[in-house]
C-alpha cells in the first residue's frame, strides 16, 4: 500500500510517496494542506457524498481516520479503500483541523484519479445505475413490513383498539377523540405564552451562537469593551472564548491570545474548563486550564484559556494591576453582582486606561445591559439567542391541585404560603410531596430542587430518604452546596442508570454556569439566603429573602436547556409580580470594612470614599465613612487611611476584619 505523507519543500510542493516518519514541527502550517482546504472547504462532507454515490456495499467503511497527538500537533492518517487503496496524512493544531486537512488532501488525490470534479461533485461515470436493482428496491419498499409483537403488548393494543371502537359506536367522546388530531387545534395549543415574560413561546431556534460568531469577533476587534447578553442555553461560557482563541490561531497569532474567564463559583470554573477541554480534544492543562482556591491545572502561557474564580483574578491584579500579558478578560455571570464582581469592574476600568491591548467582555444570561454599557462609556451590546425549549410552569394553587389529583395529601395549610409576606417560608414537607408526586407520576428525567440553604437541603434530603426508603435504590439523591467537596459535587453531572431517577438538591449555585443536562423538572421555593446589614443592631445577618424575577427566570431555564421541561413554583403568581426585577447588589447591603481594606491594597493613595465612588452603583458615603472609622478603631487603618502593619497582615486573610485580627493576635499571644 502506498503511504502518502505531506512534506513542505522550499523548491516544490509535490506530494512525496514513501515511509511514514515523525512529524516535524514545521509541518503545522503546511502550504499544500492550506491550499487543499481552500479548494475543498467541506472536505469530509464531500468525501462522504462521493462514497455514498458510488453504490458500493458498506460505503461508510471505505474511509477510516486515525488520529494521534505528537507534542503540540495532531496527526491524522486517512485510509481510503476506493477507487484504489491509499493513505494520506493531515496535520493541525486541533484534532478536527487535522482530520479536515487529511480529508481535503484525499479529495485532491481523488480529483487526480478522475473520480472527483473541481467543484467537489462526483465525476460522470463514478456512480453506477442499475435499473433492475432500482426496480427491485422500490418493489421491496412498497411491501408491508411484518413484525412480531410480545404477547402482553399485543393484548394491550387489541384491548385499546376494541374499547376505542366501542366508544365511537356509542357516540361517547367521539368528537373529542377526533379533535386530538385536528391540526388547527394543535396549532392553537402550541401557541402559548411565557407566564413570566408574557412573550409567545417559540419552537427551538435553529440559530445558534455560531451564527453571530463573526459579529462578536468583529466587535471585540474594534472595541475595548463589549457586553454580550446571551439567553440560557446559547453556549456563551464554553464557545465564545474558543471563538476568540481560534480566530487568533487562524491568523497565526495564537501566542498573543491569553484569555482569562471568571466564574462566580469553583465548581463552575472546573466543570466548564473540563467541558471545553473535551470539545477541543485535548487534556486539561494544554490550551485550557482552571485555577480556583487550593486547586489548579494551569495551561501553557502562550495561546490559552484560563477559567478561574473572581477572587483569583483579584489576587492577580495585586501583582499585575495592568494585566500585562493578558489579551482578553471575560467576566461571566456579571448579573450576580456580588461584591467581588463590582470591585473587579472598578479595577478593570482602571486597567483598560493603562493597557490599550486589553479587551474586556461582560457576559450574562440575565443582565441590565444598558447600565453596564453606560458604565463603560457606551460600549456596544450584542444579544445572542439561546436554544431554550418550552418549559411548562405551575404556581402554588396549580401545584396543590395536582397533588390532590394524585392522591397526595399535604397536611400543612400551604395555600397561605407565598402570600404577600415580607419574608418567605420554606415548607419542607411540601417540597418532599412535590418531589414524590414527580417521581410517581412523571416520565423519566432528573429533578432539580432549589432550596435556600444547607440546613434546608439536609432536612429535605433526610425526609426524602425516609419517604422513598422502600424503593431507595431507584433514586440517586445529590445535595449540592459550596461546603461539599468538589469531587462529590461533580457527581451531579453523571447520568444515572436506566430506570433510576436523579434528584438534585441545590442552592442558587445551580442557577447559572453549570448545566445538568438531564434535568426535566425544577422545584422552585423562590427564596435564598442573603447577607444584609442591620443598622439597628450594627451587625450583618444571613437571613431568608425572596429572589428576584431574573433569578426565577434562571431557575425555570434549568429545565429547558436540553429538552422540554416543567417548573413547579411553590408560591403564588401574585407573589412573583411583586418581586424586584433584579437582585440588590451586594455592595449596597453588606458592611464595607473588608472591601475598604481591598481598596487600600489596590489604591493605597486614594481615600476609600473616592475609590468606591467609581463603582457601578456606589455605596452611600456615610456607609463608607463608618467602615473606615471601624477599621481605624481596630488599628487596621491609621488616621490617614493607610494600612498599618496589622492591616497589611489582615489584607491577606479573606475573612471579616474582626475575626482576622483575632486570628493574627492569637498567633502572637498563644
N, C-alpha and C positions, 0 to 999 in steps of 0.2 A: 504494500500500500504506500502511496506517495504521501509524505508529510510536508505540507506547505507552511513554512514559517516566514512571517513578515519581517523583513530587515530593512533598515534605512541606510542607504549607501549615499555618500556625498556625490558620487558620479552618476548614479542611476537609481531608479525607483522600481526595479524589476522584482518580481516575486521569485525567490530562490528556493529550489527544492533540495532538501537534504535532511539531516537528522535534527531532532528536537534538541535544543540547547537551553541553558539557563537564560532568563530574560534580562538583558542589560537594562540599566536604569534609563538610558537614552530613548528606549522604545516607547516610553509612556505617551509621548505626543507624536507618534509616527505619522508622517505625511500621507502615506498610502491609505492608512486607516481613516484619517480625516477626509481624504478625497472620496473614499468609498461611501462614507456616511453622507457626504454632500450630494451624492448621486442617488443613493437609496436611503431616504430619510426614515422609513419604517421597515427596516430590513427583515426583522423577524416575521412580521405580518406578510411581507412579500414572499418570503421563503415558504411559509405555511400555505399560502394561497396556491403557489406553484405546485407544491407536493400534493395538495388535495385535488388539483385539476388533472394530475397525472393518471388518476383512476387506478393506481396500483394498490394491491392489498396492503393493509397496515401502513398506510401512508404516514401516519403520525409517528411511526417508529423508524422512519428513514433518516431522521436527523437526531443528533444527541449532543448535548452541551456538557463539557467537563470543565469546571472552574476551580482554580486554586489560587491562593494568595502567596505572592513572592515579595517579601518585605512590604513596601507600600504600594504595590502594583497587583492588580488582579489579571490573571491569565486564563482565558477561556479557549479550549480546543473544541472546535465544532467538527463533528464527524458526520459525513453525508454518504449515504449508500446508493445514491441515484443522481444523475444517469451513469456515473461511474463512482467508484469508492475513493474518497479522498478526505483529508483532514486539513483544517486551516486554523490559525491562531489569531485571536484578537486580544488587545490589551486595553486596560482602562484603570482609572483611579477607584472606580466602584465596580461591583460585580455586574450591575445592569449595563454599565458602559462597555465592559469587556465583551459581554455577550452580544451587544448591538454591533460592536466593531467586527467581531467574528462573523456575524450574520451578513453584514454589509460586504465583507471581503468574499464570503461564499457566493453572494449574489453577483459580484464582479466575475468570479470564476465561472459561474453558470452562464453568464452572458457570453463569455469567451467560448463556452461549449455550444452555444447556439440554442439553448433552451429557454432563455430569458431575454426579453427585449429591454431597450434602454429605459423605457418608462416603468419597468417593473412588471409588466404583464407577460403571461406565458407566450412563447413563440408559436406560430402556426405549426400544427403537427405534433405539438407536445402532448395535447390531450387526445385520448382515443375514444371515439364514439362508436359504440356497438349497438345498433338499432334493436337487435333481438334481445340483448341484455336489458335495454331500457324498457322494452315492452314487458318483459318478464318481471322486472322490478315493479312497474306500475300495476300489473295484474296482481302481484303478490300483496302490494299495499292496499288494494281495493277490497281484499277479502277480510272478513272479520277475524279478530284475534280471540282465541279461546283460552281462558284461564281457569285454574282450579281453586275454588274458594274453600277456606276452612269451614267445617260443618257449623260451628257456632255463629260465624259471621254470615253464612248463607241463610241460616234460620232467622237471624235478626233482620236481614234485608227483606226476606219474604214477609215477615210479620209487619214491618213498617209499610211495605207496599200494599198489603191487604187492608190494614187499618186506614190508610190514606184513601183507597178506593171506596171503602165503606163511608168514610166521612164525606166524600164528594157526592156519592149517591144520595145520602140523606140531606145534603144541602148545608151541612154544618161547616162553617169556616171555609167554604169553597172559594169565595171571592178573596178572603184574606190570604189563603194559600197562594192564589194566583198573583196577588199583589206583591208578594215577596219577589217575584221575578219581573215586575214591571220596571223597565229601565228608567222611566220618568220619575217614579217614586224613589228609585235607588239614587238618582242624581240629587233629588231633594234631600235625601237622608245624609249624603256625604257632605252637602253644602252646609256645614256647621261653623260656628264662630268660637273663637277662644274666649272663655268666660272671663279671663283676667284682662287681656289686652283689648278685647272687642273686635279683633281682626278676624277675617274669614280664614279658616284653616285651608291650606292648600296641600296638594299631593307633594311628596318628597321631590324637591327640585333637583334636576339633573345638573344645574350649575354648581360648581364646586369652587374651592379655593384656587385650584389651578387656573380657572378662567380669569381670575383677576391677578394672576401672578405678575404679568408684565407691568400692570399699573402699580402694584405695590412696589416692585423693584424700581420703577421709574420715579415714584415719589421719594423713595429712600435715597436715590442717587442725587436728586435735585433739592432736597430739604434736609436740614439737620435734625428736625423733629417731625414725626408723623404719628397720628393717633389712628389706630385700627380698631374698629368696633365689629367684632365677629360673633355671629349668633352661635348658640350652643351647637356643637357637633360639626363646625366647619373645619376643624383641624388646625387652627391657627397656632397652637402651642407647639405642635410637632412639625408642621410643614413650613411655616414662614422662615424660621432660622435656617432650614435646609435650602430654601429658595435663595436666600442671601449667600450662603456659602457656595452653593453650586454655581451661582452667577459669577462669582469670583474665580472659581476653578475653570469655568469655560473661557474666561478672559486670560487664563494662565497667571492669575494674580492671587492664588489661594493663600500664599504666605502672608498677605496683607489683611486677611479676614480673620479676626478673632472675636467671636460673639459671646457675650455673657447674657444669659436669660435668667431672670429672677423669678422664683416661685414663692408663694406665701408659706408653704409648709415643706418639711423634709421629705415626707412620703411622695409629694408631688414632684419634687426635683428628681428624686431617684427613679420613680416609675416612668416619668416622661423621658428621661435620658436613656433608660433601658429600651423603651419603645422605639425611639429614634435610631438607636444602635442596631436594632433588629431590622428596621426598614432599610438601613444603609448596607446591610450585610456585613457588619463589622463586629469587632469586640469592643466592650466598654473600655474607654481609655485610648482608643485610636484617634478618631477625629471628634468623638463625642464623649463627654465625661460629666461628672457631677461633683459637687462639694457641699456638704452640709456639716453641721456641728458633729465632731467626733468621727466622721466617716467621709471618705473621698476616693474617687477614681478620676484623676486629672488627665485630660487629653494632652497630646503634644501641642506645643505653643504656637506653631505656625500653621494657620488654617484650621480652626477648631470651633466647636460649640460647647460651652460650659453652662450647665444648669446648676443653679445654686439658690440658697435661700436669701432673702433680702438682707438679713443680718451679716451674711458672709461678704456681700458686696460693700456694706457699710464699713466692715473691717478693712477691706482692700482700699477703700477711699482714704483711710487714715494714713497709709503709707504712700499712696499714689493718688493724690487729690484731683489730678487732671486726667487720670485713666489713660496714660500713655501706653501704647501697645495694644489697646482695645479699639476695634473699629466700630462695633455696634453694641449698644446696651438695649436689651428688650425687657421691659418691665411688664410682666404678665399679671393678670387679675388686679389691675390698679383700682377697680371699683371697691375692693375690700377696705381701702383707706385706713389701714392700721397705722399706728404712729410711726413705725419704721418706714412705710411706703411714703408718707407725707414728708418725712425728714429726708429720705433718699431723693425725692424730687427737688428739694431745695439744693442739695449738693450737686445733683446732675445739671441743674440750670447754671450753676456756677462753673462746672467743668466744661460745659458747652462753650462758654465765653472764652475759656483759656485754651481749649483744644479744638481747633477747626476741623480736625479729621474724625471727630467723634460723631456718630449718628445715634439718635435715641428713638425707639419705637415703643409706644404705650399700647397695650392690648388688653381687652376685656370683653366679656360676653354681655355684661350689663353695665353701662357707663354713661355718666353725664358728659358726653363727648365735647360739647361746646365749652364747658367750664375748663377742661384740660387744654383745649385749643387756645382759649383766651390766655391761660396762664403761660403758655409757651408762645406768646406773641402772634397768635392767629395761625398756628401751624395747620397744615392740611389734614382733613379727615377722610377716611375711607371705610366703607361698610361692606362686609362680606356676608353673603347668605350662608345659612347652615343647613345641613341635612336633618332637619327636625321632623320626626314622624309625629303623627297625630297622637295626642295624649288626652284621654277622656278624664275629666275632673269630677269629683264628688265632694260636696261640702257636708258639714256635720249632719243636717237633717236627712240628707240622702244616705249618708253612711249608716245612720241609725235604722232607717227603713230597710236597708239591705241586710243588716244584721238580724233584724226581726224576721224577714222573709226566710233567712237561712236557719231560723230556729235557735239563734244565739242570743240569749238574754243577757243584757248588760244591766247590772244591779244598781249602778250609780246614776243619779239624775244628770246625765251628761248633756241633756238638752239645754242646760244652762251654761255649759262650757262654751266659751267663745262669745259670751255676751259682751256688751260694751264695757268691759272691765279695764281698769288701768293696767293691771298685771295679769298675765296668763297663768293658767294652771296646767299641770301635766297629769292627766288621768292614765296611770299606768295600766289599769285594768282594761280601759277602752283600747289602748294600743295593742294589748295582748289579744283582745277579742277580734280586732280588725285583722291582725296577722293570722289568727286562727281561721277566720272566715275566708281569707285569700288562699290559705293553704288547703282548705277543704273543698272550696267551690271552683277556684280559678284554674285554668290550664297551667302547664309548667312555666316557670320563669322565676327569677330571683326577686326577693322583696327587700327594698331599702327603706329603713325606718329612720327618720330624723328625730333625734331627741336632744334636749337642752344640754345635758352634762353627763359626767361619768357616773354619778350616783343613779341617775335615771337609766342609763344603759345597764348598769349592774342589776337594778330592780327588774327591768323588763326581761333581761337575759335569764334571771333566775325563775321568774314566773313562766316564761315561755318553755323552759326546760321541764318544769314541773307539769305544765299543761300538756305538753307533747311527749311526756315520758314514755307512754305506752308504745309509741312508734318513733322513738327518738332517732333511730338510725336513718330515717328517711329525710332528715333535715340537717343542714350544716348551719350553725348559728355563729356569726363572727362579730364581736364587738370591735369598733374602730374608734380609737381615741389617741391623742398625742402622747399619753402616758404609757401606751402599749408598745413593746419593742417593734421595730420596723419589720423584722423577719416575720412576726405574727400578723402584722397589718397587711403584708403583701399577699397573704393567703386569700384575701377577698377577691383578687383578680382571677383566681383559678376557678374554672367551671366544675361543678360537682358531677358525679357520675349520673348517667341517665336514670330517671325515676326518683332522683333526690333533689330536694329544694334547698336553695341557699337563702338564708336570712341575714342581712347585714344591719347591725345597729350602730348608728354613727351620729356624731355631732355635725356641725356645719363644715367639718373637714371634708365631707363628701360632696359639698355643693359645687365646687369648681376644680378644675385641673384634672383630677383623677376620674377615669371613666371605668365603671364596672359594666362591661358590655353586655352582660346577660340580665340586667335589671329590667323588669317589665312592670313592676308595681312599686309605687312610692307611698309611704305613710308619713304624713307631714303634721307634726304637732304645732308648727307655726311659731315656735319660740326658741330662744337661745340664751345662754349665759353671757352677760356682758358686764365689764368693769366700768363703774361710774363713780364719780367723786361726789360725796355728800357734804355739802357746805356746812350743814348744822352740826355734823359730827367731826368734820375735819379729816375724814379718812376716805379711802377708796374701797368700795364694796363690790363683790361679784354677786349679781342678782339676776333674776329671770325677767326677760323683756320680750315683747313681740318683735319678730323680724320685720324687714321692710318688704314692700311689694317686689323689689328686684330680687330679694332672696327667695321669695315664693316662686317666682318665675324660674329661677335657677334650679330649685328643688324639683319643681314639676318637670323640667327638662331632663333630669336624670333618667326618667322613664322613657324618653323618646329619642335617645341618642342613636340606637341601633335597630329599633323596631317599634311599632306602635305599642303604647302602654296605657296605664291607668294611674291616677294620683288621687289619694284619699286624704282630704284636708280635715283635720279634727277641730275645726272651728267654722263659724258661720260665714257666709259670703258678706254679710253686713260688716263683720269684723275686718275682713280683707279690705273693704272700701275705705276704712278708717286708717289704715296703715300708712306710714311715711313711704314716699316713692323710693328713697334711698336711705341707706344706713347712715347714722350720725358718725362723722369721722372721729376716730379715737382721740385725736389731739384736742378735741373740744369737750371731752367728757372724763378725762383722767388727770391725776396730779402730774405736774410737769417737771418735777425735780430731776428725774432720770434724763429726760430729753434736754434739759438745760445743761446737764453735765456733758451730754453728747455734743451740744452746740459749742461748748468750751473746748472740746477736743478738736473739732473741725474748724472752728472760727474763733480762736482764742482772743483776738483783738477786737471783736465786735461785742457790744452789750447784748445780753440774752434777748431783751425785748426787740432790738433791731434785727438780730439774726432770725428769730422766729416770726417776725413780721413778713418775711419773704415766703412763708408757707402758702400753700394753695388756699386754705381757709385758716388764717392766723388765729391763734387763741387770744382771749382777751388780755390786754396789757396788765390788768390787775392780777390775773392768774399767774402770769409770768413773773411779775414782781414778787408775789407771795412765794413762789417756788425758789427764787433767788434768796429771799430772806431766810427761808427754811434751811437752805444749803449753807448759808453763812453762819447760822446758829450751830450747825453740825460741824463747823470748821472744814467744810469741803471746798468752799469758796472764801476768799479774803474780801476785804472791803472794796477792792477794785474789780471784783468779779473774776479774779484769776484763780485757777485751780491750785490749791495748796498741795503739799506733798501727800497728805492723806487723800485729797481729791484725785490726784493722779493715779494712786493705787486703786481707788474705788472705780475709776473710769474703765478699768479692765474687767470689772466684775459686773456682769449683766443682770443685776437684780436691784431691788428697791434700795435707795441710798442708806436708810437707817439700818437695814439688815446687812448691807455691805460693810458699813462701818463696824457693826458688831463682829462680823467675821474677821476683819482686819485687826481689831483690838483684841480679839480672843487669841490670835497668834502671838501677840505681844505679852499678854498677861496670863498666859496659860500656866 
